[in-house]
C-alpha cells in the first residue's frame, strides 16, 4: 500500500506571514519539515502551495512541490487537490503533515498510520498527548480532544473538555496534535462535505468529519510536538537542538 506525505504551505499566515520560508538554524522552516518526513521512511514527500516563492524554495533544496489553487478554505482541501494532480489511487494513505512542525518525531508517523494499516474500516487518524502544563488547557490555541473507549474522537474543542464538576477525580485532558492520515478515497469524500455549524464555530476542520458521522481514530503519543505559530515560537525552538538530529 502506497504511503505519501503532503505538506500544505501558504505564505499568508495571519500570525506569522512568510512562515514557511523563515530560517531556522541554516535552513528554511519548510525544509526541516520535509526532512522530518523523509526520516519517517516516506519516499514521496510533497509540498502543496499556492505561492511561487515557496514552490521555488522547495525545488531549490531538492524537494518536490505542487502548485495548487489559492482559494482553498483549509490545508486538507489543498492536499486533496495535490493528491488528484498526482493521480494517487484510492487506497493510498496520505499524511497531512503541517508545515510548522520542524521537530516532528519520525517515530510518530508509525503511530499515526498504523491504525489504517491494521483496520481497513478506519478512514482517518490523528494524534494526541496528555497535557503536561495544566495552564495550557485554558488556552484556545491548544485544541483538546475527548475519546470513546475504542480510541475514536468524540469531539475536538478549543474549550476545556471534558468539563470538570467537583467533587471527584479530575479527568484526563488530551491535547490534539495537528497531523492527519487519510485514505485517498475518504479525502475526496471529506472535501466534498459542506462545513457544518461546529466547524464554523470552533474553526477546526476535523469537526467536519465528526459532524457528518465519520470517525477519526486517535493514537496517543508520549510527548507534544512543538509548532511554529508565532515569531516567539521560532525563537524558542532556535534555542533547542533535537538530540536525534
Rosetta blueprint (number, residue, H / E / L):
1 X L
2 X L
3 X E
4 X E
5 X E
6 X E
7 X E
8 X E
9 X E
10 X L
11 X L
12 X L
13 X L
14 X L
15 X L
16 X L
17 X L
18 X L
19 X H
20 X H
21 X H
22 X L
23 X E
24 X E
25 X L
26 X L
27 X E
28 X E
29 X H
30 X H
31 X H
32 X H
33 X H
34 X H
35 X H
36 X H
37 X H
38 X H
39 X H
40 X L
41 X L
42 X L
43 X L
44 X L
45 X E
46 X E
47 X E
48 X E
49 X E
50 X L
51 X L
52 X H
53 X H
54 X H
55 X H
56 X H
57 X H
58 X H
59 X H
60 X H
61 X L
62 X L
63 X L
64 X E
65 X E
66 X E
67 X E
68 X L
69 X L
70 X L
71 X L
72 X L
73 X L
74 X L
75 X H
76 X H
77 X H
78 X H
79 X H
80 X H
81 X H
82 X H
83 X H
84 X H
85 X H
86 X H
87 X L
88 X L
89 X L
90 X L
91 X L
92 X L
93 X E
94 X E
95 X E
96 X E
97 X L
98 X L
99 X L
100 X L
101 X L
102 X L
103 X L
104 X L
105 X L
106 X L
107 X H
108 X H
109 X H
110 X H
111 X H
112 X H
113 X H
114 X H
115 X H
116 X H
117 X H
118 X H
119 X L
120 X L
121 X L
122 X L
123 X L
124 X E
125 X E
126 X E
127 X E
128 X E
129 X E
130 X E
131 X L
132 X L
133 X L
134 X H
135 X H
136 X H
137 X H
138 X H
139 X L
140 X L
141 X L
142 X L
143 X L
144 X E
145 X E
146 X E
147 X E
148 X L
149 X L
150 X L
151 X L
152 X E
153 X E
154 X E
155 X E
156 X E
157 X E
158 X L
159 X L
160 X L
161 X L
162 X L
163 X L
164 X L
165 X L
166 X L
167 X L
168 X L
169 X L
170 X L
171 X L
172 X L
173 X L
174 X E
175 X E
176 X E
177 X E
178 X E
179 X E
180 X E
181 X E
182 X E
183 X E
184 X H
185 X H
186 X H
187 X H
188 X H
189 X H
190 X H
191 X H
192 X H
193 X L
194 X L
195 X L
196 X L
197 X H
198 X H
199 X H
200 X H
201 X H
202 X H
203 X L
204 X L
205 X L
206 X L
207 X H
208 X H
209 X H
210 X H
211 X H
212 X L
213 X L
214 X L
215 X L
216 X L
217 X E
218 X E
219 X E
220 X E
221 X L
222 X L
223 X L
224 X L
225 X L
226 X L
227 X L
228 X L
229 X L
230 X L
231 X H
232 X H
233 X H
234 X H
235 X H
236 X H
237 X H
238 X H
239 X L
240 X L
241 X L
242 X L
243 X L
244 X L
245 X L
